[in-house]
Amino acid sequence: MENSERKLIQEILNTVDVLYDFEHTDDDNKEYTLVLRRQDNDERPLEQINKEIKHYFQEANFTYNEQLNPNVDVDIRVEIKR
């Protein structure tokens, strides 16, 4: 079933249209840490993007803990759990 969790995560992030990588995965416990980046031409405020992503994850019954601009290469780091 872990494959379906990742597919759902990917669908959410593709809907919001951000670049992402899985930084940490624990499929057994359904815990994931993601690093997100805006596309080069994306001029949306980071807060707006975060709000949209958070809405989708909470709607899918994930917890959502974010850090905005945790470092130079990452716009948002998110820890989610289902």
VOKE-119761 format. One record per residue (C-alpha): x, y, z; residue in three letters. Coordinates in nm, 2 decimals. Layout:
BEGIN
<tipa <X Y Z> ALA>,
...
***
This chain:
BEGIN
<tipa <0.00 0.00 0.00> MET>,
<tipa <0.29 0.24 0.04> GLU>,
<tipa <0.30 0.29 -0.33> ASN>,
<tipa <-0.05 0.44 -0.32> SER>,
<tipa <0.06 0.69 -0.05> GLU>,
<tipa <0.35 0.81 -0.26> ARG>,
<tipa <0.12 0.83 -0.57> LYS>,
<tipa <-0.12 1.05 -0.37> LEU>,
<tipa <0.16 1.27 -0.25> ILE>,
<tipa <0.29 1.31 -0.61> GLN>,
<tipa <-0.06 1.39 -0.74> GLU>,
<tipa <-0.10 1.66 -0.48> ILE>,
<tipa <0.23 1.82 -0.55> LEU>,
<tipa <0.18 1.80 -0.93> ASN>,
<tipa <-0.16 1.97 -0.88> THR>,
<tipa <0.01 2.26 -0.71> VAL>,
<tipa <0.28 2.25 -0.98> ASP>,
<tipa <0.60 2.26 -0.76> VAL>,
<tipa <0.92 2.07 -0.80> LEU>,
<tipa <0.98 1.82 -0.51> TYR>,
<tipa <1.20 1.55 -0.38> ASP>,
<tipa <1.15 1.30 -0.11> PHE>,
<tipa <1.41 1.38 0.15> GLU>,
<tipa <1.31 1.11 0.39> HIS>,
<tipa <1.06 0.83 0.36> THR>,
<tipa <0.92 0.58 0.61> ASP>,
<tipa <0.66 0.39 0.42> ASP>,
<tipa <0.59 0.15 0.71> ASP>,
<tipa <0.48 0.45 0.94> ASN>,
<tipa <0.35 0.66 0.65> LYS>,
<tipa <0.59 0.94 0.74> GLU>,
<tipa <0.76 1.15 0.47> TYR>,
<tipa <0.98 1.46 0.46> THR>,
<tipa <0.96 1.65 0.13> LEU>,
<tipa <1.16 1.94 0.00> VAL>,
<tipa <0.97 2.17 -0.24> LEU>,
<tipa <1.09 2.44 -0.49> ARG>,
<tipa <0.90 2.67 -0.70> ARG>,
<tipa <0.92 2.64 -1.08> GLN>,
<tipa <1.15 2.91 -1.23> ASP>,
<tipa <0.86 3.11 -1.38> ASN>,
<tipa <0.64 3.07 -1.07> ASP>,
<tipa <0.57 3.42 -0.93> GLU>,
<tipa <0.31 3.31 -0.67> ARG>,
<tipa <0.40 3.41 -0.31> PRO>,
<tipa <0.55 3.12 -0.11> LEU>,
<tipa <0.28 3.16 0.15> GLU>,
<tipa <0.01 3.11 -0.11> GLN>,
<tipa <0.18 2.80 -0.24> ILE>,
<tipa <0.22 2.66 0.11> ASN>,
<tipa <-0.14 2.73 0.19> LYS>,
<tipa <-0.26 2.55 -0.12> GLU>,
<tipa <-0.04 2.25 -0.05> ILE>,
<tipa <-0.14 2.24 0.31> LYS>,
<tipa <-0.51 2.24 0.22> HIS>,
<tipa <-0.47 1.94 -0.01> TYR>,
<tipa <-0.26 1.73 0.24> PHE>,
<tipa <-0.50 1.80 0.52> GLN>,
<tipa <-0.80 1.71 0.30> GLU>,
<tipa <-0.62 1.38 0.24> ALA>,
<tipa <-0.59 1.33 0.62> ASN>,
<tipa <-0.21 1.40 0.64> PHE>,
<tipa <-0.06 1.60 0.93> THR>,
<tipa <0.14 1.89 0.79> TYR>,
<tipa <0.44 2.06 0.95> ASN>,
<tipa <0.62 2.31 0.73> GLU>,
<tipa <0.93 2.53 0.73> GLN>,
<tipa <0.94 2.81 0.48> LEU>,
<tipa <1.28 2.89 0.33> ASN>,
<tipa <1.48 2.64 0.55> PRO>,
<tipa <1.79 2.70 0.33> ASN>,
<tipa <1.90 2.86 0.01> VAL>,
<tipa <1.81 2.56 -0.22> ASP>,
<tipa <1.47 2.48 -0.07> VAL>,
<tipa <1.15 2.69 -0.06> ASP>,
<tipa <0.95 2.47 0.17> ILE>,
<tipa <1.04 2.16 0.38> ARG>,
<tipa <0.74 1.96 0.48> VAL>,
<tipa <0.70 1.67 0.72> GLU>,
<tipa <0.37 1.48 0.66> ILE>,
<tipa <0.22 1.17 0.82> LYS>,
<tipa <-0.09 0.98 0.75> ARG>,
***
